Amino acid sequence: MTEKGRKDFCIECRKETEYLLRKKDIVKTIRDKEYTFGITVAVCAECGGEMSIPGLIDKNVDEIDKQYRAAESLVSMDDIEKLMKIYKIGKAPLSLALGFGEVTIPRYLEGQVPSKEYSDVVKAALASPAYMKQKLLENREKLTDAAYRKAMAAADNIENLFSVSEKMLRVIAYVFEKLEEVTPLMLQKLLYFIQGVYSALYGRPIFTEDCRAWIHGPVYPEVYDLLRDFKYNPIDDARFVLLKGASDALTDEEKKVIDLVVNTFGMYGGKALERITHNEDPWKEARKGYSDSIPSSELLPKDHIMKYFIAVNKKYNINTEEGLRTYIHEYVE
């Protein structure tokens, strides 16, 4: 990209010139293994020679560090900081809790690259509160009473919080991967549409949780309880690092349906999706006898959702994005 108006001294031109920032591949050998890294270089806009500008070396070091960690599947400093935040534990106590030396985590946070063995321990703690509790118990005598109690209470809280089925967590994780912003209202509707489309196409539900007919449309109460504890945008909460990699266990069929829903229904906000569900038979039938302002928690049976979307599929062919968009336009256009 061009840094218009930005200049620095070009040793080839022997004067200040404007420069461009471009990507360049370099090959480096680390621990007897060759890696190709994409780094940022500054190029003189006049002669095309590379220039040394302030801050570029630090940027390159950061780029190489991130790409190396990704290539070797090593945890990042950001991952470690999230682990500390999730379990309300300091860097030295965390190091001891995981069975490391007291200065190991502090060194990692200063930029030292962890070994694969230690990185896998950190990743396991990130992925599972049960594993973190196990490590806390194993290393109980190394921790102060206050640090132990605080971290164990946080682990218990996380374990209770993520009480929905593994399949539901995997679906939520994949939705988050595909969409940059998802409000709780929008997520609830997307989960309902994923259940409906999947059950219509494959003759069985994708997850076991029951849906309820709330005032604002179909809702999965377990997911509502999960998100209610997050005081700001759920996706920005450090605790959602626990979903990292969860979607890898989804089947191709499951990912196909989620992609269909995300690429169509996912283009609309929560309120627009709510209007669609309010015009569909499953929600309307479950809400019979209730006025628009009266709360209810009537069941939306899975077989009713499946039956409705089977009929929708016959009319619109919801096995394709084009068919789903045609269906959506019936209610939002």
GUMI-299275 format. One line per 2 residues: number of its first residue (from 0); their letters; for each residue x, y, z of N, C-alpha, C. Coordinates in steps of 0.02 Angstrom, whole numbers, plus 50000, padded with zeros to 5 digits. Layout:
# GUMI-299275
NUM) a) X:Y:Z:X:Y:Z:X:Y:Z; ...
END
This chain:
# GUMI-299275
0) mt) 50042:49940:50000:50000:50000:50000:50044:50062:50000; 50020:50117:49974:50058:50180:49970:50049:50219:50033
2) ek) 50105:50241:50061:50102:50285:50119:50108:50357:50093; 50054:50384:50065:50055:50449:50034:50076:50503:50084
4) gr) 50123:50544:50063:50145:50598:50105:50198:50578:50156; 50210:50512:50162:50260:50489:50210:50327:50483:50174
6) kd) 50377:50513:50204:50443:50512:50173:50496:50490:50222; 50550:50465:50193:50610:50449:50233:50670:50452:50187
8) fc) 50728:50445:50215:50789:50452:50176:50804:50388:50137; 50813:50395:50071:50831:50339:50028:50906:50342:50016
10) ie) 50943:50290:50035:51015:50291:50026:51036:50285:49953; 50991:50260:49911:51005:50255:49839:50996:50323:49805
12) cr) 50941:50356:49821:50926:50421:49791:50965:50478:49825; 50990:50464:49887:51026:50514:49927:50982:50574:49942
14) ke) 50919:50561:49954:50873:50615:49973:50810:50585:50004; 50768:50627:50033:50704:50604:50060:50655:50591:50003
16) te) 50624:50533:50005:50574:50516:49953:50514:50484:49986; 50458:50483:49949:50400:50446:49972:50414:50372:49965
18) yl) 50381:50332:50008:50392:50260:50005:50326:50222:50003; 50330:50161:49980:50273:50115:49977:50287:50058:50025
20) lr) 50234:50032:50057:50240:49973:50099:50216:49913:50059; 50258:49863:50054:50240:49803:50016:50258:49741:50056
22) kk) 50229:49685:50035:50245:49621:50067:50301:49586:50027; 50345:49553:50065:50400:49518:50034:50410:49452:50071
24) di) 50421:49398:50034:50434:49333:50064:50509:49325:50078; 50525:49302:50138:50594:49287:50155:50597:49216:50183
26) vk) 50654:49185:50177:50664:49117:50203:50712:49121:50262; 50691:49093:50318:50733:49091:50378:50737:49020:50404
28) ti) 50793:49003:50433:50802:48937:50463:50799:48944:50539; 50751:48909:50569:50743:48910:50642:50745:48838:50666
30) rd) 50792:48824:50712:50801:48756:50739:50806:48705:50683; 50850:48720:50635:50866:48675:50579:50808:48662:50532
32) ke) 50758:48705:50533:50700:48698:50489:50688:48763:50452; 50676:48758:50386:50665:48818:50345:50592:48839:50346
34) yt) 50582:48905:50350:50514:48934:50349:50514:48992:50300; 50458:49002:50267:50448:49060:50225:50401:49108:50261
36) fg) 50423:49169:50273:50384:49219:50308:50369:49278:50262; 50308:49304:50267:50290:49365:50231:50300:49425:50276
38) it) 50346:49469:50259:50360:49527:50300:50346:49591:50261; 50339:49646:50297:50327:49711:50266:50393:49746:50252
40) va) 50400:49773:50191:50460:49811:50174:50439:49880:50147; 50482:49929:50157:50470:49996:50130:50511:50004:50066
42) vc) 50477:50024:50012:50509:50030:49947:50506:50103:49923; 50562:50128:49902:50565:50197:49877:50520:50205:49816
44) ae) 50478:50256:49816:50431:50268:49761:50467:50290:49698; 50529:50312:49704:50566:50338:49645:50612:50286:49615
46) cg) 50654:50253:49656:50702:50205:49628:50684:50133:49639; 50637:50120:49683:50616:50051:49697:50660:50014:49745
48) ge) 50710:50047:49773:50754:50015:49822:50721:50010:49890; 50742:49961:49929:50714:49954:49997:50743:50006:50043
50) ms) 50701:50031:50088:50720:50083:50135:50711:50059:50206; 50751:50086:50250:50745:50071:50321:50709:50129:50354
52) ip) 50648:50116:50377:50608:50168:50409:50597:50151:50482; 50584:50201:50524:50575:50188:50596:50518:50139:50610
54) gl) 50531:50092:50654:50480:50045:50676:50472:49983:50633; 50505:49982:50574:50494:49926:50528:50526:49861:50553
56) id) 50584:49866:50584:50617:49806:50610:50574:49773:50663; 50546:49814:50709:50502:49786:50761:50441:49754:50730
58) kn) 50414:49785:50677:50355:49757:50643:50373:49690:50612; 50431:49685:50581:50453:49622:50550:50462:49567:50602
60) vd) 50491:49585:50659:50500:49536:50713:50433:49509:50736; 50384:49554:50742:50316:49534:50763:50284:49490:50710
62) ei) 50292:49508:50646:50263:49468:50592:50292:49398:50591; 50357:49393:50597:50390:49327:50596:50369:49286:50656
64) dk) 50365:49318:50714:50346:49283:50775:50276:49253:50767; 50228:49293:50743:50160:49269:50736:50155:49212:50685
66) qy) 50190:49219:50629:50187:49168:50577:50222:49104:50598; 50276:49110:50636:50311:49051:50661:50266:49013:50710
68) ra) 50235:49050:50756:50191:49018:50805:50133:48983:50769; 50105:49016:50717:50050:48985:50680:50073:48922:50644
70) ae) 50133:48924:50615:50159:48867:50578:50172:48807:50623; 50193:48821:50685:50208:48768:50732:50151:48754:50782
72) sl) 50094:48788:50771:50035:48781:50815:50053:48796:50888; 50089:48850:50899:50108:48872:50966:50062:48927:50990
74) vs) 50050:48930:51055:50007:48982:51082:50040:49050:51074; 49999:49101:51070:50024:49170:51065:50024:49203:51134
76) md) 50056:49260:51138:50055:49298:51201:49983:49319:51217; 49944:49333:51166:49874:49352:51176:49835:49294:51207
78) di) 49849:49232:51185:49817:49174:51214:49832:49168:51289; 49895:49180:51307:49915:49174:51377:49882:49228:51419
80) ek) 49878:49289:51391:49845:49344:51427:49771:49329:51437; 49739:49297:51388:49669:49278:51395:49661:49225:51448
82) lm) 49707:49178:51451:49704:49126:51503:49708:49157:51572; 49752:49206:51582:49757:49241:51645:49692:49277:51663
84) ki) 49662:49308:51611:49600:49345:51623:49542:49299:51639; 49538:49244:51603:49483:49197:51613:49483:49168:51683
86) yk) 49542:49149:51707:49547:49116:51772:49569:49162:51828; 49570:49227:51813:49584:49278:51865:49648:49261:51904
88) ig) 49701:49249:51867:49763:49226:51898:49822:49264:51868; 49871:49281:51909:49930:49317:51887:49978:49273:51848
90) ka) 50028:49305:51817:50073:49267:51773:50117:49216:51811; 50144:49235:51868:50185:49188:51907:50143:49131:51936
92) pl) 50085:49147:51968:50042:49092:51992:50017:49046:51936; 50002:49075:51877:49981:49033:51821:50037:48985:51801
94) sl) 50098:49010:51800:50155:48968:51783:50160:48909:51830; 50151:48922:51895:50155:48868:51944:50095:48821:51939
96) al) 50036:48850:51927:49976:48809:51921:49980:48760:51864; 50014:48779:51810:50020:48735:51752:50078:48686:51759
98) gf) 50115:48692:51814:50170:48645:51825:50236:48668:51795; 50240:48733:51776:50301:48761:51749:50342:48792:51805
100) ge) 50402:48817:51787:50440:48857:51834:50407:48924:51843; 50421:48958:51898:50386:49020:51914:50395:49075:51863
102) vt) 50453:49075:51828:50467:49129:51780:50450:49111:51708; 50423:49051:51697:50410:49029:51628:50358:49072:51592
104) ip) 50299:49079:51622:50247:49120:51591:50269:49193:51585; 50300:49224:51636:50326:49292:51628:50373:49298:51568
106) ry) 50415:49249:51557:50461:49251:51500:50424:49246:51434; 50371:49203:51432:50331:49197:51371:50298:49264:51355
108) le) 50276:49299:51407:50242:49364:51396:50291:49418:51375; 50356:49406:51385:50407:49453:51361:50430:49436:51291
110) gq) 50402:49382:51262:50418:49365:51193:50453:49300:51181; 50475:49266:51234:50508:49201:51225:50458:49151:51195
112) vp) 50480:49113:51146:50435:49065:51113:50432:49001:51154; 50372:48977:51170:50366:48917:51211:50383:48854:51172
114) sk) 50403:48802:51208:50412:48737:51177:50344:48709:51158; 50343:48660:51112:50280:48629:51091:50246:48596:51151
116) ey) 50285:48565:51195:50257:48530:51252:50221:48579:51299; 50254:48634:51315:50224:48683:51360:50166:48720:51326
118) sd) 50173:48732:51261:50120:48765:51224:50056:48723:51226; 50064:48657:51219:50006:48612:51220:49970:48613:51287
120) vv) 50009:48622:51341:49979:48627:51408:49936:48690:51413; 49963:48745:51389:49925:48808:51390:49863:48802:51347
122) ka) 49869:48771:51288:49811:48763:51244:49757:48719:51276; 49779:48667:51310:49731:48623:51344:49693:48661:51398
124) al) 49728:48704:51435:49696:48744:51487:49647:48794:51457; 49665:48820:51398:49620:48866:51363:49557:48831:51338
126) as) 49565:48769:51318:49510:48732:51288:49463:48700:51338; 49487:48689:51400:49447:48649:51446:49454:48673:51518
128) pa) 49400:48699:51548:49403:48717:51619:49414:48655:51663; 49393:48597:51641:49404:48535:51679:49479:48520:51683
130) ym) 49514:48531:51628:49587:48521:51627:49621:48571:51672; 49598:48634:51671:49628:48685:51714:49618:48667:51787
132) kq) 49559:48642:51804:49546:48622:51873:49593:48565:51894; 49605:48519:51848:49650:48464:51861:49721:48489:51876
134) kl) 49744:48538:51837:49811:48566:51847:49814:48604:51913; 49761:48639:51930:49759:48676:51994:49764:48628:52052
136) le) 49729:48572:52048:49731:48522:52101:49800:48489:52106; 49829:48474:52049:49896:48443:52048:49949:48487:52080
138) nr) 49942:48552:52071:49994:48599:52094:49970:48643:52151; 49920:48617:52188:49889:48655:52243:49940:48682:52293
140) ek) 49989:48641:52311:50037:48661:52364:50084:48717:52342; 50088:48729:52277:50133:48782:52252:50100:48850:52252
142) lt) 50034:48852:52261:49996:48915:52256:49975:48940:52324; 49966:49006:52330:49938:49033:52391:49864:49014:52395
144) da) 49836:49015:52454:49765:48998:52462:49721:49044:52420; 49738:49109:52421:49697:49158:52385:49699:49146:52309
146) ay) 49758:49134:52282:49765:49122:52209:49729:49058:52189; 49736:49006:52230:49703:48942:52215:49627:48949:52215
148) rk) 49600:48979:52268:49527:48986:52274:49498:49027:52218; 49532:49082:52201:49508:49127:52149:49506:49092:52081
150) am) 49561:49057:52065:49564:49022:52000:49515:48964:51997; 49508:48927:52052:49462:48870:52053:49390:48893:52047
152) aa) 49373:48948:52080:49305:48976:52074:49291:48997:52002; 49340:49027:51969:49331:49048:51900:49322:48987:51855
154) ad) 49360:48933:51868:49354:48872:51828:49285:48841:51837; 49261:48840:51899:49193:48814:51912:49141:48854:51875
156) ni) 49149:48920:51876:49102:48965:51842:49101:48953:51767; 49160:48946:51738:49165:48933:51666:49134:48866:51648
158) en) 49146:48815:51690:49120:48749:51677:49043:48750:51677; 49014:48786:51725:48941:48792:51729:48914:48834:51671
160) lf) 48952:48885:51652:48930:48930:51599:48923:48894:51532; 48973:48854:51516:48973:48819:51453:48940:48750:51461
162) sv) 48876:48753:51480:48840:48691:51495:48796:48667:51437; 48800:48702:51380:48762:48678:51322:48799:48620:51291
164) se) 48767:48585:51245:48797:48525:51215:48859:48544:51174; 48903:48496:51166:48964:48508:51126:48947:48528:51055
166) km) 48894:48497:51027:48875:48513:50958:48852:48586:50953; 48813:48609:51003:48791:48679:51002:48851:48726:51006
168) lr) 48900:48710:51049:48960:48752:51055:48998:48753:50989; 49002:48696:50956:49038:48693:50892:49003:48736:50839
170) vi) 48936:48732:50838:48899:48773:50790:48909:48847:50804; 48904:48867:50868:48914:48937:50887:48984:48959:50868
172) ay) 49034:48917:50881:49103:48934:50864:49111:48946:50789; 49078:48904:50748:49084:48911:50675:49049:48974:50651
174) vf) 48991:48989:50681:48957:49052:50663:49001:49112:50678; 49033:49111:50737:49078:49166:50756:49137:49172:50708
176) ek) 49162:49115:50684:49218:49117:50636:49197:49149:50571; 49134:49139:50551:49111:49162:50486:49087:49234:50487
178) le) 49061:49257:50544:49034:49325:50548:49074:49367:50596; 49090:49429:50577:49130:49473:50620:49090:49498:50680
180) ev) 49026:49510:50670:48984:49536:50724:48920:49495:50729; 48906:49470:50789:48845:49432:50800:48816:49453:50867
182) tp) 48757:49482:50866:48724:49500:50929:48689:49438:50956; 48674:49437:51022:48638:49379:51049:48572:49365:51014
184) lm) 48534:49418:50997:48470:49409:50962:48481:49377:50894; 48531:49401:50858:48545:49375:50792:48568:49302:50796
186) lq) 48610:49287:50845:48635:49218:50852:48578:49170:50865; 48531:49189:50909:48475:49145:50923:48436:49127:50860
188) kl) 48424:49176:50818:48386:49164:50757:48426:49121:50708; 48491:49134:50703:48532:49094:50658:48534:49021:50680
190) ly) 48536:49008:50745:48536:48940:50770:48470:48905:50753; 48416:48942:50758:48350:48914:50740:48348:48897:50666
192) fi) 48373:48942:50623:48372:48928:50551:48420:48871:50533; 48476:48867:50567:48523:48811:50556:48489:48745:50573
194) qg) 48454:48744:50630:48418:48683:50649:48365:48666:50597; 48328:48716:50575:48275:48704:50527:48300:48679:50460
196) vy) 48350:48712:50432:48377:48693:50366:48410:48625:50370; 48449:48614:50423:48484:48549:50429:48435:48491:50435
198) sa) 48385:48500:50478:48337:48445:50489:48296:48432:50426; 48282:48485:50387:48245:48475:50325:48286:48438:50273
200) ly) 48351:48452:50270:48394:48422:50219:48417:48352:50238; 48426:48339:50303:48456:48275:50323:48411:48232:50368
202) gr) 48351:48257:50383:48302:48216:50419:48316:48206:50492; 48358:48247:50521:48373:48242:50593:48398:48310:50618
204) pi) 48390:48325:50682:48413:48389:50708:48490:48391:50712; 48518:48450:50709:48590:48458:50713:48614:48459:50785
206) ft) 48571:48487:50831:48588:48485:50902:48526:48467:50942; 48537:48447:51005:48484:48418:51046:48442:48469:51084
208) ed) 48468:48530:51094:48433:48580:51134:48364:48595:51105; 48315:48606:51150:48248:48625:51128:48242:48701:51120
210) cr) 48204:48720:51070:48192:48791:51056:48126:48811:51089; 48122:48874:51111:48062:48900:51143:48036:48960:51105
212) aw) 47970:48971:51109:47938:49027:51073:47932:49087:51120; 47984:49128:51122:47983:49188:51163:47953:49246:51123
214) ih) 47941:49301:51157:47910:49360:51123:47950:49380:51061; 48016:49379:51067:48058:49403:51012:48079:49347:50965
216) gp) 48040:49294:50963:48054:49240:50916:48083:49179:50949; 48105:49130:50908:48133:49069:50936:48196:49082:50977
218) vy) 48202:49049:51033:48259:49059:51079:48279:48992:51108; 48344:48981:51113:48371:48923:51148:48391:48947:51218
220) pe) 48352:48930:51270:48364:48957:51337:48435:48946:51363; 48464:48887:51347:48532:48873:51371:48581:48923:51341
222) vy) 48571:48941:51278:48615:48990:51246:48603:49059:51274; 48539:49074:51289:48523:49138:51320:48559:49144:51387
224) dl) 48558:49091:51427:48592:49092:51491:48667:49099:51482; 48694:49068:51430:48765:49072:51416:48786:49143:51401
226) lr) 48747:49177:51360:48765:49245:51338:48747:49298:51390; 48699:49284:51433:48676:49334:51482:48732:49355:51529
228) df) 48780:49310:51541:48834:49325:51588:48888:49370:51558; 48884:49380:51493:48935:49421:51460:48909:49493:51457
230) ky) 48947:49538:51489:48923:49606:51499:48931:49651:51438; 48969:49628:51388:48978:49667:51327:48973:49620:51268
232) np) 48995:49643:51209:48989:49601:51150:49018:49532:51164; 48978:49479:51161:49001:49412:51179:49065:49391:51143
234) id) 49071:49409:51079:49128:49386:51040:49193:49417:51065; 49188:49477:51096:49248:49510:51121:49269:49485:51190
236) da) 49229:49443:51220:49244:49419:51287:49300:49366:51284; 49349:49374:51329:49407:49328:51329:49385:49255:51338
238) rf) 49329:49244:51372:49308:49175:51385:49290:49137:51321; 49275:49173:51268:49258:49139:51206:49318:49109:51171
240) vl) 49378:49120:51200:49436:49084:51174:49427:49009:51186; 49384:48991:51234:49370:48921:51247:49336:48886:51188
242) lk) 49308:48926:51142:49277:48898:51082:49326:48887:51025; 49387:48912:51035:49437:48910:50982:49450:48837:50960
244) ga) 49441:48824:50896:49453:48757:50870:49394:48710:50878; 49342:48732:50914:49284:48687:50926:49250:48667:50861
246) sd) 49250:48712:50813:49214:48699:50750:49249:48646:50707; 49311:48630:50723:49348:48580:50683:49313:48512:50683
248) al) 49274:48498:50736:49242:48433:50742:49176:48429:50704; 49155:48483:50672:49093:48481:50633:49104:48441:50569
250) td) 49051:48407:50545:49055:48370:50483:49048:48417:50424; 49064:48394:50365:49056:48434:50304:48983:48453:50293
252) ee) 48938:48406:50308:48866:48421:50301:48845:48477:50347; 48869:48474:50409:48851:48526:50458:48880:48594:50438
254) kk) 48942:48595:50415:48972:48658:50393:48937:48686:50332; 48916:48641:50288:48880:48663:50228:48816:48701:50246
256) vi) 48778:48673:50293:48715:48705:50314:48728:48771:50349; 48778:48772:50393:48794:48835:50428:48815:48888:50378
258) dl) 48855:48868:50329:48876:48916:50277:48816:48943:50239; 48768:48898:50222:48708:48919:50187:48670:48972:50227
260) vv) 48662:48960:50292:48624:49005:50335:48662:49070:50346; 48727:49066:50360:48767:49126:50373:48770:49170:50312
262) nt) 48777:49141:50253:48783:49180:50191:48717:49209:50167; 48662:49191:50199:48597:49217:50179:48563:49253:50237
264) fg) 48539:49216:50286:48508:49247:50345:48559:49291:50383; 48622:49271:50380:48674:49308:50416:48688:49377:50389
266) my) 48658:49394:50333:48667:49461:50305:48618:49511:50336; 48574:49488:50380:48523:49530:50410:48534:49536:50485
268) gg) 48509:49590:50514:48514:49600:50586:48463:49559:50624; 48469:49559:50689:48425:49520:50732:48352:49537:50724
270) ka) 48336:49601:50718:48265:49622:50713:48234:49598:50648; 48272:49601:50593:48245:49577:50529:48233:49501:50532
272) le) 48279:49465:50563:48270:49393:50570:48211:49377:50616; 48201:49419:50667:48144:49410:50711:48078:49416:50672
274) ri) 48075:49464:50626:48014:49473:50586:48000:49412:50543; 48053:49382:50516:48044:49321:50476:48014:49265:50519
276) th) 48042:49254:50578:48018:49199:50620:47947:49211:50644; 47928:49274:50652:47860:49290:50674:47808:49274:50620
278) ne) 47831:49264:50559:47785:49247:50504:47786:49172:50488; 47823:49134:50526:47829:49063:50513:47783:49022:50558
280) dp) 47758:48967:50532:47709:48927:50569:47733:48901:50637; 47795:48876:50643:47814:48848:50709:47806:48898:50766
282) wk) 47831:48960:50756:47827:49010:50810:47754:49032:50819; 47718:49043:50764:47648:49066:50770:47605:49014:50805
284) ea) 47614:48950:50790:47574:48898:50823:47590:48893:50897; 47654:48899:50914:47673:48895:50985:47648:48955:51025
286) rk) 47638:49012:50991:47617:49073:51025:47542:49084:51023; 47504:49036:50998:47431:49043:50996:47404:49055:51066
288) gy) 47360:49105:51071:47331:49120:51136:47369:49173:51175; 47428:49192:51150:47468:49243:51183:47466:49308:51142
290) sd) 47458:49364:51176:47463:49428:51141:47537:49443:51130; 47551:49494:51088:47620:49510:51071:47661:49532:51131
292) si) 47628:49555:51185:47665:49581:51243:47670:49532:51301; 47639:49473:51294:47639:49425:51349:47696:49375:51340
294) ps) 47741:49371:51390:47796:49323:51386:47770:49251:51386; 47807:49208:51353:47791:49137:51356:47856:49098:51345
296) se) 47854:49035:51363:47912:48992:51350:47888:48926:51321; 47840:48932:51275:47811:48872:51244:47863:48837:51201
298) ll) 47860:48771:51202:47907:48730:51163:47894:48738:51089; 47948:48742:51050:47945:48737:50978:47972:48667:50961
300) pk) 47929:48618:50956:47953:48549:50947:47998:48542:50886; 48049:48501:50892:48096:48491:50837:48061:48464:50775
302) dh) 48011:48419:50786:47977:48391:50728:47934:48442:50692; 47908:48493:50729:47870:48546:50696:47916:48590:50654
304) im) 47975:48604:50682:48025:48644:50644:48046:48607:50581; 48058:48541:50589:48079:48501:50531:48024:48499:50478
306) ky) 47963:48486:50500:47906:48482:50453:47898:48547:50414; 47903:48603:50449:47895:48668:50416:47950:48679:50364
308) fi) 48012:48666:50381:48067:48679:50335:48071:48628:50279; 48043:48568:50289:48037:48521:50233:47991:48550:50180
310) av) 47935:48580:50203:47888:48612:50156:47921:48672:50122; 47959:48710:50160:47995:48768:50131:48044:48744:50078
312) nk) 48078:48688:50092:48127:48662:50045:48094:48640:49980; 48036:48610:49985:48001:48588:49924:47983:48647:49879
314) ky) 47968:48704:49910:47947:48763:49872:48006:48805:49849; 48058:48811:49891:48112:48859:49875:48180:48826:49862
316) ni) 48188:48761:49875:48253:48728:49868:48305:48762:49912; 48298:48752:49978:48343:48786:50025:48410:48750:50032
318) nt) 48423:48704:49985:48489:48674:49981:48539:48720:49946; 48513:48778:49922:48554:48826:49887:48545:48895:49918
320) ee) 48596:48937:49912:48591:49006:49937:48537:49044:49899; 48532:49031:49834:48481:49065:49794:48411:49050:49819
322) gl) 48399:48986:49836:48333:48967:49862:48318:49000:49929; 48367:49002:49973:48357:49034:50038:48345:49109:50031
324) rt) 48382:49141:49985:48372:49213:49975:48302:49228:49948; 48277:49185:49905:48209:49193:49879:48159:49188:49936
326) yi) 48170:49140:49981:48126:49131:50039:48129:49193:50084; 48189:49217:50098:48197:49275:50142:48162:49336:50114
328) he) 48168:49346:50048:48139:49405:50016:48063:49408:50023; 48032:49350:50036:47959:49349:50046:47940:49390:50107
330) yv) 47987:49397:50155:47970:49428:50219:48006:49495:50231; 48062:49506:50198:48100:49567:50214:48102:49617:50157
332) e) 48076:49599:50100:48078:49647:50044:48010:49681:50036
END
